[in-house]
Amino acid sequence: MTESQASIASEESIEERVNRAIDKVRPLIARDGGEVWLIRVDGSTAYVQMLGACGGCPASNVTLKSAIEAVVTADVPEVTEVLQV
């Protein structure tokens, strides 16, 4: 983590940082008719709800793990897992 990232991290809540990370993949998900919302962060786990086309899609777990979780855990090291509610 760079010095500027550490400064931003100290000023924002973990939820704000997770939402900012999710914003990076949101356009990709929206392109397929889906949406993702952060529900809560509990310890080192972020819980999200996938809506729209993602809500019932069989590939939503792949999107969750390969896109959402990958970005969130890279940008917010305190979060080690993202689960769907």
PDB file of N, CA, C and O in Angstrom:
ATOM      1  N   MET A   1       0.854  -1.173   0.000  1.00  0.00           N
ATOM      2  CA  MET A   1       0.000   0.000   0.000  1.00  0.00           C
ATOM      3  C   MET A   1       0.899   1.234   0.000  1.00  0.00           C
ATOM      4  O   MET A   1       1.830   1.339   0.799  1.00  0.00           O
ATOM      5  N   THR A   2       0.611   2.151  -0.893  1.00  0.00           N
ATOM      6  CA  THR A   2       1.412   3.368  -0.960  1.00  0.00           C
ATOM      7  C   THR A   2       1.020   4.306   0.174  1.00  0.00           C
ATOM      8  O   THR A   2       0.016   4.098   0.856  1.00  0.00           O
ATOM      9  N   GLU A   3       1.824   5.330   0.359  1.00  0.00           N
ATOM     10  CA  GLU A   3       1.546   6.302   1.421  1.00  0.00           C
ATOM     11  C   GLU A   3       0.213   7.008   1.186  1.00  0.00           C
ATOM     12  O   GLU A   3      -0.539   7.235   2.134  1.00  0.00           O
ATOM     13  N   SER A   4      -0.087   7.356  -0.062  1.00  0.00           N
ATOM     14  CA  SER A   4      -1.356   8.035  -0.356  1.00  0.00           C
ATOM     15  C   SER A   4      -2.540   7.092  -0.165  1.00  0.00           C
ATOM     16  O   SER A   4      -3.600   7.522   0.291  1.00  0.00           O
ATOM     17  N   GLN A   5      -2.376   5.811  -0.506  1.00  0.00           N
ATOM     18  CA  GLN A   5      -3.446   4.840  -0.270  1.00  0.00           C
ATOM     19  C   GLN A   5      -3.677   4.674   1.220  1.00  0.00           C
ATOM     20  O   GLN A   5      -4.824   4.576   1.658  1.00  0.00           O
ATOM     21  N   ALA A   6      -2.613   4.641   2.008  1.00  0.00           N
ATOM     22  CA  ALA A   6      -2.740   4.514   3.456  1.00  0.00           C
ATOM     23  C   ALA A   6      -3.464   5.719   4.039  1.00  0.00           C
ATOM     24  O   ALA A   6      -4.267   5.576   4.961  1.00  0.00           O
ATOM     25  N   SER A   7      -3.183   6.907   3.505  1.00  0.00           N
ATOM     26  CA  SER A   7      -3.842   8.121   3.971  1.00  0.00           C
ATOM     27  C   SER A   7      -5.342   8.070   3.668  1.00  0.00           C
ATOM     28  O   SER A   7      -6.166   8.403   4.521  1.00  0.00           O
ATOM     29  N   ILE A   8      -5.685   7.654   2.455  1.00  0.00           N
ATOM     30  CA  ILE A   8      -7.106   7.528   2.076  1.00  0.00           C
ATOM     31  C   ILE A   8      -7.776   6.483   2.951  1.00  0.00           C
ATOM     32  O   ILE A   8      -8.890   6.697   3.431  1.00  0.00           O
ATOM     33  N   ALA A   9      -7.106   5.349   3.164  1.00  0.00           N
ATOM     34  CA  ALA A   9      -7.675   4.269   3.954  1.00  0.00           C
ATOM     35  C   ALA A   9      -7.979   4.719   5.377  1.00  0.00           C
ATOM     36  O   ALA A   9      -8.979   4.292   5.955  1.00  0.00           O
ATOM     37  N   SER A  10      -7.144   5.566   5.947  1.00  0.00           N
ATOM     38  CA  SER A  10      -7.361   6.001   7.317  1.00  0.00           C
ATOM     39  C   SER A  10      -8.519   6.987   7.425  1.00  0.00           C
ATOM     40  O   SER A  10      -9.094   7.144   8.502  1.00  0.00           O
ATOM     41  N   GLU A  11      -8.869   7.653   6.329  1.00  0.00           N
ATOM     42  CA  GLU A  11      -9.938   8.643   6.343  1.00  0.00           C
ATOM     43  C   GLU A  11     -11.305   8.045   5.999  1.00  0.00           C
ATOM     44  O   GLU A  11     -12.333   8.622   6.355  1.00  0.00           O
ATOM     45  N   GLU A  12     -11.333   6.926   5.328  1.00  0.00           N
ATOM     46  CA  GLU A  12     -12.590   6.312   4.897  1.00  0.00           C
ATOM     47  C   GLU A  12     -12.913   5.092   5.745  1.00  0.00           C
ATOM     48  O   GLU A  12     -12.018   4.404   6.236  1.00  0.00           O
ATOM     49  N   SER A  13     -14.200   4.837   5.910  1.00  0.00           N
ATOM     50  CA  SER A  13     -14.601   3.617   6.606  1.00  0.00           C
ATOM     51  C   SER A  13     -14.336   2.418   5.691  1.00  0.00           C
ATOM     52  O   SER A  13     -14.170   2.573   4.482  1.00  0.00           O
ATOM     53  N   ILE A  14     -14.301   1.253   6.268  1.00  0.00           N
ATOM     54  CA  ILE A  14     -14.072   0.046   5.471  1.00  0.00           C
ATOM     55  C   ILE A  14     -15.205  -0.139   4.463  1.00  0.00           C
ATOM     56  O   ILE A  14     -14.968  -0.595   3.344  1.00  0.00           O
ATOM     57  N   GLU A  15     -16.429   0.210   4.849  1.00  0.00           N
ATOM     58  CA  GLU A  15     -17.565   0.092   3.930  1.00  0.00           C
ATOM     59  C   GLU A  15     -17.399   1.020   2.725  1.00  0.00           C
ATOM     60  O   GLU A  15     -17.694   0.636   1.593  1.00  0.00           O
ATOM     61  N   GLU A  16     -16.925   2.236   2.976  1.00  0.00           N
ATOM     62  CA  GLU A  16     -16.697   3.176   1.871  1.00  0.00           C
ATOM     63  C   GLU A  16     -15.617   2.646   0.928  1.00  0.00           C
ATOM     64  O   GLU A  16     -15.735   2.773  -0.290  1.00  0.00           O
ATOM     65  N   ARG A  17     -14.582   2.063   1.486  1.00  0.00           N
ATOM     66  CA  ARG A  17     -13.507   1.525   0.660  1.00  0.00           C
ATOM     67  C   ARG A  17     -13.972   0.316  -0.140  1.00  0.00           C
ATOM     68  O   ARG A  17     -13.587   0.159  -1.298  1.00  0.00           O
ATOM     69  N   VAL A  18     -14.797  -0.541   0.460  1.00  0.00           N
ATOM     70  CA  VAL A  18     -15.338  -1.694  -0.265  1.00  0.00           C
ATOM     71  C   VAL A  18     -16.249  -1.209  -1.388  1.00  0.00           C
ATOM     72  O   VAL A  18     -16.178  -1.720  -2.505  1.00  0.00           O
ATOM     73  N   ASN A  19     -17.097  -0.237  -1.106  1.00  0.00           N
ATOM     74  CA  ASN A  19     -17.977   0.308  -2.150  1.00  0.00           C
ATOM     75  C   ASN A  19     -17.172   0.913  -3.285  1.00  0.00           C
ATOM     76  O   ASN A  19     -17.541   0.762  -4.449  1.00  0.00           O
ATOM     77  N   ARG A  20     -16.080   1.596  -2.968  1.00  0.00           N
ATOM     78  CA  ARG A  20     -15.227   2.170  -4.008  1.00  0.00           C
ATOM     79  C   ARG A  20     -14.619   1.066  -4.866  1.00  0.00           C
ATOM     80  O   ARG A  20     -14.508   1.216  -6.083  1.00  0.00           O
ATOM     81  N   ALA A  21     -14.225  -0.037  -4.242  1.00  0.00           N
ATOM     82  CA  ALA A  21     -13.680  -1.166  -4.996  1.00  0.00           C
ATOM     83  C   ALA A  21     -14.762  -1.786  -5.888  1.00  0.00           C
ATOM     84  O   ALA A  21     -14.509  -2.104  -7.050  1.00  0.00           O
ATOM     85  N   ILE A  22     -15.955  -1.952  -5.341  1.00  0.00           N
ATOM     86  CA  ILE A  22     -17.068  -2.512  -6.125  1.00  0.00           C
ATOM     87  C   ILE A  22     -17.387  -1.613  -7.314  1.00  0.00           C
ATOM     88  O   ILE A  22     -17.750  -2.104  -8.384  1.00  0.00           O
ATOM     89  N   ASP A  23     -17.254  -0.312  -7.135  1.00  0.00           N
ATOM     90  CA  ASP A  23     -17.512   0.628  -8.240  1.00  0.00           C
ATOM     91  C   ASP A  23     -16.624   0.345  -9.448  1.00  0.00           C
ATOM     92  O   ASP A  23     -16.998   0.659 -10.579  1.00  0.00           O
ATOM     93  N   LYS A  24     -15.461  -0.240  -9.220  1.00  0.00           N
ATOM     94  CA  LYS A  24     -14.558  -0.559 -10.333  1.00  0.00           C
ATOM     95  C   LYS A  24     -15.117  -1.654 -11.233  1.00  0.00           C
ATOM     96  O   LYS A  24     -14.880  -1.634 -12.440  1.00  0.00           O
ATOM     97  N   VAL A  25     -15.859  -2.614 -10.667  1.00  0.00           N
ATOM     98  CA  VAL A  25     -16.412  -3.715 -11.465  1.00  0.00           C
ATOM     99  C   VAL A  25     -17.884  -3.522 -11.809  1.00  0.00           C
ATOM    100  O   VAL A  25     -18.447  -4.266 -12.611  1.00  0.00           O
ATOM    101  N   ARG A  26     -18.498  -2.522 -11.199  1.00  0.00           N
ATOM    102  CA  ARG A  26     -19.930  -2.281 -11.430  1.00  0.00           C
ATOM    103  C   ARG A  26     -20.270  -2.093 -12.916  1.00  0.00           C
ATOM    104  O   ARG A  26     -21.272  -2.651 -13.364  1.00  0.00           O
ATOM    105  N   PRO A  27     -19.486  -1.332 -13.709  1.00  0.00           N
ATOM    106  CA  PRO A  27     -19.824  -1.188 -15.131  1.00  0.00           C
ATOM    107  C   PRO A  27     -19.804  -2.517 -15.893  1.00  0.00           C
ATOM    108  O   PRO A  27     -20.624  -2.733 -16.785  1.00  0.00           O
ATOM    109  N   LEU A  28     -18.892  -3.382 -15.552  1.00  0.00           N
ATOM    110  CA  LEU A  28     -18.812  -4.702 -16.172  1.00  0.00           C
ATOM    111  C   LEU A  28     -20.067  -5.522 -15.870  1.00  0.00           C
ATOM    112  O   LEU A  28     -20.613  -6.189 -16.748  1.00  0.00           O
ATOM    113  N   ILE A  29     -20.507  -5.461 -14.630  1.00  0.00           N
ATOM    114  CA  ILE A  29     -21.704  -6.195 -14.210  1.00  0.00           C
ATOM    115  C   ILE A  29     -22.947  -5.577 -14.845  1.00  0.00           C
ATOM    116  O   ILE A  29     -23.840  -6.297 -15.291  1.00  0.00           O
ATOM    117  N   ALA A  30     -23.008  -4.249 -14.886  1.00  0.00           N
ATOM    118  CA  ALA A  30     -24.165  -3.558 -15.471  1.00  0.00           C
ATOM    119  C   ALA A  30     -24.287  -3.838 -16.961  1.00  0.00           C
ATOM    120  O   ALA A  30     -25.392  -3.880 -17.504  1.00  0.00           O
ATOM    121  N   ARG A  31     -23.155  -4.028 -17.617  1.00  0.00           N
ATOM    122  CA  ARG A  31     -23.180  -4.318 -19.055  1.00  0.00           C
ATOM    123  C   ARG A  31     -23.972  -5.592 -19.351  1.00  0.00           C
ATOM    124  O   ARG A  31     -24.557  -5.733 -20.425  1.00  0.00           O
ATOM    125  N   ASP A  32     -23.983  -6.514 -18.391  1.00  0.00           N
ATOM    126  CA  ASP A  32     -24.737  -7.762 -18.556  1.00  0.00           C
ATOM    127  C   ASP A  32     -26.101  -7.704 -17.881  1.00  0.00           C
ATOM    128  O   ASP A  32     -26.761  -8.731 -17.725  1.00  0.00           O
ATOM    129  N   GLY A  33     -26.530  -6.504 -17.476  1.00  0.00           N
ATOM    130  CA  GLY A  33     -27.859  -6.339 -16.888  1.00  0.00           C
ATOM    131  C   GLY A  33     -27.925  -6.608 -15.401  1.00  0.00           C
ATOM    132  O   GLY A  33     -29.009  -6.821 -14.860  1.00  0.00           O
ATOM    133  N   GLY A  34     -26.783  -6.601 -14.728  1.00  0.00           N
ATOM    134  CA  GLY A  34     -26.762  -6.885 -13.296  1.00  0.00           C
ATOM    135  C   GLY A  34     -26.374  -5.669 -12.469  1.00  0.00           C
ATOM    136  O   GLY A  34     -26.043  -4.604 -12.990  1.00  0.00           O
ATOM    137  N   GLU A  35     -26.428  -5.872 -11.178  1.00  0.00           N
ATOM    138  CA  GLU A  35     -26.053  -4.841 -10.207  1.00  0.00           C
ATOM    139  C   GLU A  35     -25.569  -5.559  -8.951  1.00  0.00           C
ATOM    140  O   GLU A  35     -25.968  -6.692  -8.680  1.00  0.00           O
ATOM    141  N   VAL A  36     -24.717  -4.899  -8.199  1.00  0.00           N
ATOM    142  CA  VAL A  36     -24.222  -5.470  -6.945  1.00  0.00           C
ATOM    143  C   VAL A  36     -24.254  -4.387  -5.883  1.00  0.00           C
ATOM    144  O   VAL A  36     -23.836  -3.254  -6.121  1.00  0.00           O
ATOM    145  N   TRP A  37     -24.756  -4.748  -4.707  1.00  0.00           N
ATOM    146  CA  TRP A  37     -24.830  -3.827  -3.578  1.00  0.00           C
ATOM    147  C   TRP A  37     -24.088  -4.425  -2.405  1.00  0.00           C
ATOM    148  O   TRP A  37     -24.189  -5.624  -2.145  1.00  0.00           O
ATOM    149  N   LEU A  38     -23.348  -3.602  -1.702  1.00  0.00           N
ATOM    150  CA  LEU A  38     -22.741  -4.024  -0.443  1.00  0.00           C
ATOM    151  C   LEU A  38     -23.821  -3.997   0.623  1.00  0.00           C
ATOM    152  O   LEU A  38     -24.481  -2.977   0.822  1.00  0.00           O
ATOM    153  N   ILE A  39     -24.000  -5.109   1.303  1.00  0.00           N
ATOM    154  CA  ILE A  39     -24.987  -5.203   2.384  1.00  0.00           C
ATOM    155  C   ILE A  39     -24.345  -4.858   3.720  1.00  0.00           C
ATOM    156  O   ILE A  39     -24.868  -4.047   4.484  1.00  0.00           O
ATOM    157  N   ARG A  40     -23.196  -5.491   3.994  1.00  0.00           N
ATOM    158  CA  ARG A  40     -22.500  -5.206   5.245  1.00  0.00           C
ATOM    159  C   ARG A  40     -21.099  -5.789   5.197  1.00  0.00           C
ATOM    160  O   ARG A  40     -20.786  -6.628   4.352  1.00  0.00           O
ATOM    161  N   VAL A  41     -20.271  -5.335   6.108  1.00  0.00           N
ATOM    162  CA  VAL A  41     -18.956  -5.921   6.328  1.00  0.00           C
ATOM    163  C   VAL A  41     -18.955  -6.407   7.766  1.00  0.00           C
ATOM    164  O   VAL A  41     -19.239  -5.645   8.691  1.00  0.00           O
ATOM    165  N   ASP A  42     -18.635  -7.682   7.947  1.00  0.00           N
ATOM    166  CA  ASP A  42     -18.599  -8.284   9.280  1.00  0.00           C
ATOM    167  C   ASP A  42     -17.234  -8.939   9.448  1.00  0.00           C
ATOM    168  O   ASP A  42     -16.959  -9.976   8.844  1.00  0.00           O
ATOM    169  N   GLY A  43     -16.389  -8.338  10.263  1.00  0.00           N
ATOM    170  CA  GLY A  43     -15.033  -8.840  10.417  1.00  0.00           C
ATOM    171  C   GLY A  43     -14.279  -8.685   9.114  1.00  0.00           C
ATOM    172  O   GLY A  43     -14.172  -7.583   8.577  1.00  0.00           O
ATOM    173  N   SER A  44     -13.754  -9.795   8.603  1.00  0.00           N
ATOM    174  CA  SER A  44     -12.996  -9.740   7.353  1.00  0.00           C
ATOM    175  C   SER A  44     -13.825 -10.197   6.150  1.00  0.00           C
ATOM    176  O   SER A  44     -13.275 -10.476   5.085  1.00  0.00           O
ATOM    177  N   THR A  45     -15.145 -10.273   6.322  1.00  0.00           N
ATOM    178  CA  THR A  45     -16.036 -10.729   5.242  1.00  0.00           C
ATOM    179  C   THR A  45     -16.981  -9.612   4.824  1.00  0.00           C
ATOM    180  O   THR A  45     -17.637  -8.987   5.658  1.00  0.00           O
ATOM    181  N   ALA A  46     -17.037  -9.374   3.517  1.00  0.00           N
ATOM    182  CA  ALA A  46     -18.004  -8.432   2.955  1.00  0.00           C
ATOM    183  C   ALA A  46     -19.165  -9.250   2.376  1.00  0.00           C
ATOM    184  O   ALA A  46     -18.953 -10.256   1.698  1.00  0.00           O
ATOM    185  N   TYR A  47     -20.367  -8.813   2.649  1.00  0.00           N
ATOM    186  CA  TYR A  47     -21.565  -9.477   2.134  1.00  0.00           C
ATOM    187  C   TYR A  47     -22.208  -8.577   1.097  1.00  0.00           C
ATOM    188  O   TYR A  47     -22.467  -7.401   1.356  1.00  0.00           O
ATOM    189  N   VAL A  48     -22.465  -9.133  -0.080  1.00  0.00           N
ATOM    190  CA  VAL A  48     -23.065  -8.368  -1.168  1.00  0.00           C
ATOM    191  C   VAL A  48     -24.337  -9.050  -1.641  1.00  0.00           C
ATOM    192  O   VAL A  48     -24.537 -10.247  -1.436  1.00  0.00           O
ATOM    193  N   GLN A  49     -25.183  -8.265  -2.274  1.00  0.00           N
ATOM    194  CA  GLN A  49     -26.376  -8.788  -2.924  1.00  0.00           C
ATOM    195  C   GLN A  49     -26.244  -8.512  -4.406  1.00  0.00           C
ATOM    196  O   GLN A  49     -25.980  -7.384  -4.823  1.00  0.00           O
ATOM    197  N   MET A  50     -26.429  -9.553  -5.193  1.00  0.00           N
ATOM    198  CA  MET A  50     -26.364  -9.413  -6.648  1.00  0.00           C
ATOM    199  C   MET A  50     -27.795  -9.366  -7.164  1.00  0.00           C
ATOM    200  O   MET A  50     -28.621 -10.218  -6.837  1.00  0.00           O
ATOM    201  N   LEU A  51     -28.066  -8.353  -7.974  1.00  0.00           N
ATOM    202  CA  LEU A  51     -29.424  -8.078  -8.436  1.00  0.00           C
ATOM    203  C   LEU A  51     -29.506  -8.091  -9.952  1.00  0.00           C
ATOM    204  O   LEU A  51     -28.500  -8.253 -10.642  1.00  0.00           O
ATOM    205  N   GLY A  52     -30.711  -7.919 -10.455  1.00  0.00           N
ATOM    206  CA  GLY A  52     -30.922  -7.879 -11.899  1.00  0.00           C
ATOM    207  C   GLY A  52     -30.593  -9.227 -12.509  1.00  0.00           C
ATOM    208  O   GLY A  52     -30.914 -10.271 -11.941  1.00  0.00           O
ATOM    209  N   ALA A  53     -29.956  -9.201 -13.658  1.00  0.00           N
ATOM    210  CA  ALA A  53     -29.609 -10.431 -14.358  1.00  0.00           C
ATOM    211  C   ALA A  53     -28.679 -11.315 -13.526  1.00  0.00           C
ATOM    212  O   ALA A  53     -28.669 -12.534 -13.691  1.00  0.00           O
ATOM    213  N   CYS A  54     -27.901 -10.704 -12.637  1.00  0.00           N
ATOM    214  CA  CYS A  54     -26.970 -11.481 -11.804  1.00  0.00           C
ATOM    215  C   CYS A  54     -27.691 -12.252 -10.708  1.00  0.00           C
ATOM    216  O   CYS A  54     -27.181 -13.261 -10.221  1.00  0.00           O
ATOM    217  N   GLY A  55     -28.865 -11.788 -10.320  1.00  0.00           N
ATOM    218  CA  GLY A  55     -29.585 -12.393  -9.206  1.00  0.00           C
ATOM    219  C   GLY A  55     -29.855 -13.870  -9.361  1.00  0.00           C
ATOM    220  O   GLY A  55     -29.731 -14.617  -8.390  1.00  0.00           O
ATOM    221  N   GLY A  56     -30.217 -14.312 -10.533  1.00  0.00           N
ATOM    222  CA  GLY A  56     -30.528 -15.716 -10.729  1.00  0.00           C
ATOM    223  C   GLY A  56     -29.602 -16.412 -11.698  1.00  0.00           C
ATOM    224  O   GLY A  56     -29.861 -17.546 -12.099  1.00  0.00           O
ATOM    225  N   CYS A  57     -28.541 -15.758 -12.074  1.00  0.00           N
ATOM    226  CA  CYS A  57     -27.627 -16.309 -13.077  1.00  0.00           C
ATOM    227  C   CYS A  57     -26.756 -17.410 -12.481  1.00  0.00           C
ATOM    228  O   CYS A  57     -26.190 -17.237 -11.401  1.00  0.00           O
ATOM    229  N   PRO A  58     -26.647 -18.536 -13.174  1.00  0.00           N
ATOM    230  CA  PRO A  58     -25.789 -19.610 -12.685  1.00  0.00           C
ATOM    231  C   PRO A  58     -24.308 -19.226 -12.631  1.00  0.00           C
ATOM    232  O   PRO A  58     -23.540 -19.828 -11.880  1.00  0.00           O
ATOM    233  N   ALA A  59     -23.910 -18.241 -13.412  1.00  0.00           N
ATOM    234  CA  ALA A  59     -22.509 -17.815 -13.420  1.00  0.00           C
ATOM    235  C   ALA A  59     -22.218 -16.720 -12.395  1.00  0.00           C
ATOM    236  O   ALA A  59     -21.105 -16.196 -12.354  1.00  0.00           O
ATOM    237  N   SER A  60     -23.199 -16.368 -11.570  1.00  0.00           N
ATOM    238  CA  SER A  60     -22.992 -15.273 -10.626  1.00  0.00           C
ATOM    239  C   SER A  60     -21.885 -15.574  -9.626  1.00  0.00           C
ATOM    240  O   SER A  60     -21.201 -14.652  -9.181  1.00  0.00           O
ATOM    241  N   ASN A  61     -21.690 -16.830  -9.261  1.00  0.00           N
ATOM    242  CA  ASN A  61     -20.614 -17.161  -8.324  1.00  0.00           C
ATOM    243  C   ASN A  61     -19.244 -16.916  -8.957  1.00  0.00           C
ATOM    244  O   ASN A  61     -18.305 -16.512  -8.269  1.00  0.00           O
ATOM    245  N   VAL A  62     -19.127 -17.157 -10.258  1.00  0.00           N
ATOM    246  CA  VAL A  62     -17.873 -16.884 -10.958  1.00  0.00           C
ATOM    247  C   VAL A  62     -17.605 -15.382 -10.950  1.00  0.00           C
ATOM    248  O   VAL A  62     -16.482 -14.948 -10.693  1.00  0.00           O
ATOM    249  N   THR A  63     -18.644 -14.587 -11.233  1.00  0.00           N
ATOM    250  CA  THR A  63     -18.513 -13.128 -11.197  1.00  0.00           C
ATOM    251  C   THR A  63     -18.148 -12.673  -9.793  1.00  0.00           C
ATOM    252  O   THR A  63     -17.289 -11.811  -9.612  1.00  0.00           O
ATOM    253  N   LEU A  64     -18.804 -13.256  -8.812  1.00  0.00           N
ATOM    254  CA  LEU A  64     -18.546 -12.885  -7.421  1.00  0.00           C
ATOM    255  C   LEU A  64     -17.089 -13.112  -7.056  1.00  0.00           C
ATOM    256  O   LEU A  64     -16.441 -12.220  -6.509  1.00  0.00           O
ATOM    257  N   LYS A  65     -16.570 -14.288  -7.350  1.00  0.00           N
ATOM    258  CA  LYS A  65     -15.211 -14.636  -6.932  1.00  0.00           C
ATOM    259  C   LYS A  65     -14.133 -14.050  -7.844  1.00  0.00           C
ATOM    260  O   LYS A  65     -13.131 -13.529  -7.353  1.00  0.00           O
ATOM    261  N   SER A  66     -14.323 -14.128  -9.155  1.00  0.00           N
ATOM    262  CA  SER A  66     -13.248 -13.713 -10.066  1.00  0.00           C
ATOM    263  C   SER A  66     -13.194 -12.209 -10.303  1.00  0.00           C
ATOM    264  O   SER A  66     -12.143 -11.680 -10.665  1.00  0.00           O
ATOM    265  N   ALA A  67     -14.292 -11.526 -10.107  1.00  0.00           N
ATOM    266  CA  ALA A  67     -14.291 -10.076 -10.341  1.00  0.00           C
ATOM    267  C   ALA A  67     -14.447  -9.304  -9.032  1.00  0.00           C
ATOM    268  O   ALA A  67     -13.559  -8.546  -8.641  1.00  0.00           O
ATOM    269  N   ILE A  68     -15.565  -9.497  -8.367  1.00  0.00           N
ATOM    270  CA  ILE A  68     -15.862  -8.687  -7.185  1.00  0.00           C
ATOM    271  C   ILE A  68     -14.879  -8.976  -6.051  1.00  0.00           C
ATOM    272  O   ILE A  68     -14.241  -8.058  -5.536  1.00  0.00           O
ATOM    273  N   GLU A  69     -14.756 -10.227  -5.667  1.00  0.00           N
ATOM    274  CA  GLU A  69     -13.862 -10.565  -4.555  1.00  0.00           C
ATOM    275  C   GLU A  69     -12.407 -10.220  -4.873  1.00  0.00           C
ATOM    276  O   GLU A  69     -11.674  -9.742  -4.007  1.00  0.00           O
ATOM    277  N   ALA A  70     -12.001 -10.459  -6.099  1.00  0.00           N
ATOM    278  CA  ALA A  70     -10.615 -10.159  -6.479  1.00  0.00           C
ATOM    279  C   ALA A  70     -10.293  -8.678  -6.308  1.00  0.00           C
ATOM    280  O   ALA A  70      -9.241  -8.333  -5.771  1.00  0.00           O
ATOM    281  N   VAL A  71     -11.180  -7.809  -6.754  1.00  0.00           N
ATOM    282  CA  VAL A  71     -10.945  -6.368  -6.651  1.00  0.00           C
ATOM    283  C   VAL A  71     -11.055  -5.901  -5.200  1.00  0.00           C
ATOM    284  O   VAL A  71     -10.220  -5.128  -4.730  1.00  0.00           O
ATOM    285  N   VAL A  72     -12.074  -6.366  -4.498  1.00  0.00           N
ATOM    286  CA  VAL A  72     -12.277  -5.924  -3.116  1.00  0.00           C
ATOM    287  C   VAL A  72     -11.100  -6.341  -2.231  1.00  0.00           C
ATOM    288  O   VAL A  72     -10.586  -5.523  -1.468  1.00  0.00           O
ATOM    289  N   THR A  73     -10.669  -7.598  -2.322  1.00  0.00           N
ATOM    290  CA  THR A  73      -9.571  -8.046  -1.459  1.00  0.00           C
ATOM    291  C   THR A  73      -8.243  -7.381  -1.830  1.00  0.00           C
ATOM    292  O   THR A  73      -7.380  -7.202  -0.970  1.00  0.00           O
ATOM    293  N   ALA A  74      -8.076  -7.019  -3.091  1.00  0.00           N
ATOM    294  CA  ALA A  74      -6.856  -6.312  -3.497  1.00  0.00           C
ATOM    295  C   ALA A  74      -6.859  -4.874  -2.982  1.00  0.00           C
ATOM    296  O   ALA A  74      -5.826  -4.370  -2.541  1.00  0.00           O
ATOM    297  N   ASP A  75      -8.012  -4.214  -3.036  1.00  0.00           N
ATOM    298  CA  ASP A  75      -8.104  -2.804  -2.647  1.00  0.00           C
ATOM    299  C   ASP A  75      -8.312  -2.600  -1.146  1.00  0.00           C
ATOM    300  O   ASP A  75      -7.940  -1.563  -0.597  1.00  0.00           O
ATOM    301  N   VAL A  76      -8.905  -3.591  -0.492  1.00  0.00           N
ATOM    302  CA  VAL A  76      -9.208  -3.489   0.942  1.00  0.00           C
ATOM    303  C   VAL A  76      -8.641  -4.737   1.619  1.00  0.00           C
ATOM    304  O   VAL A  76      -9.366  -5.713   1.812  1.00  0.00           O
ATOM    305  N   PRO A  77      -7.360  -4.720   1.981  1.00  0.00           N
ATOM    306  CA  PRO A  77      -6.707  -5.920   2.510  1.00  0.00           C
ATOM    307  C   PRO A  77      -7.340  -6.480   3.792  1.00  0.00           C
ATOM    308  O   PRO A  77      -7.146  -7.649   4.125  1.00  0.00           O
ATOM    309  N   GLU A  78      -8.087  -5.649   4.496  1.00  0.00           N
ATOM    310  CA  GLU A  78      -8.768  -6.140   5.703  1.00  0.00           C
ATOM    311  C   GLU A  78      -9.877  -7.126   5.370  1.00  0.00           C
ATOM    312  O   GLU A  78     -10.275  -7.928   6.214  1.00  0.00           O
ATOM    313  N   VAL A  79     -10.372  -7.067   4.144  1.00  0.00           N
ATOM    314  CA  VAL A  79     -11.417  -7.987   3.685  1.00  0.00           C
ATOM    315  C   VAL A  79     -10.737  -9.149   2.971  1.00  0.00           C
ATOM    316  O   VAL A  79      -9.967  -8.952   2.032  1.00  0.00           O
ATOM    317  N   THR A  80     -11.032 -10.361   3.429  1.00  0.00           N
ATOM    318  CA  THR A  80     -10.407 -11.550   2.845  1.00  0.00           C
ATOM    319  C   THR A  80     -11.394 -12.406   2.065  1.00  0.00           C
ATOM    320  O   THR A  80     -11.004 -13.366   1.400  1.00  0.00           O
ATOM    321  N   GLU A  81     -12.690 -12.051   2.151  1.00  0.00           N
ATOM    322  CA  GLU A  81     -13.702 -12.879   1.499  1.00  0.00           C
ATOM    323  C   GLU A  81     -14.927 -12.019   1.196  1.00  0.00           C
ATOM    324  O   GLU A  81     -15.279 -11.118   1.958  1.00  0.00           O
ATOM    325  N   VAL A  82     -15.564 -12.318   0.068  1.00  0.00           N
ATOM    326  CA  VAL A  82     -16.829 -11.664  -0.298  1.00  0.00           C
ATOM    327  C   VAL A  82     -17.848 -12.774  -0.526  1.00  0.00           C
ATOM    328  O   VAL A  82     -17.629 -13.684  -1.326  1.00  0.00           O
ATOM    329  N   LEU A  83     -18.962 -12.680   0.190  1.00  0.00           N
ATOM    330  CA  LEU A  83     -20.025 -13.679   0.071  1.00  0.00           C
ATOM    331  C   LEU A  83     -21.311 -13.022  -0.392  1.00  0.00           C
ATOM    332  O   LEU A  83     -21.560 -11.845  -0.131  1.00  0.00           O
ATOM    333  N   GLN A  84     -22.122 -13.807  -1.084  1.00  0.00           N
ATOM    334  CA  GLN A  84     -23.413 -13.331  -1.564  1.00  0.00           C
ATOM    335  C   GLN A  84     -24.487 -13.683  -0.551  1.00  0.00           C
ATOM    336  O   GLN A  84     -24.496 -14.789  -0.011  1.00  0.00           O
ATOM    337  N   VAL A  85     -25.393 -12.747  -0.291  1.00  0.00           N
ATOM    338  CA  VAL A  85     -26.511 -13.014   0.634  1.00  0.00           C
ATOM    339  C   VAL A  85     -27.749 -13.377  -0.148  1.00  0.00           C
ATOM    340  O   VAL A  85     -28.797 -13.638   0.442  1.00  0.00           O
TER     341      VAL A  85
END
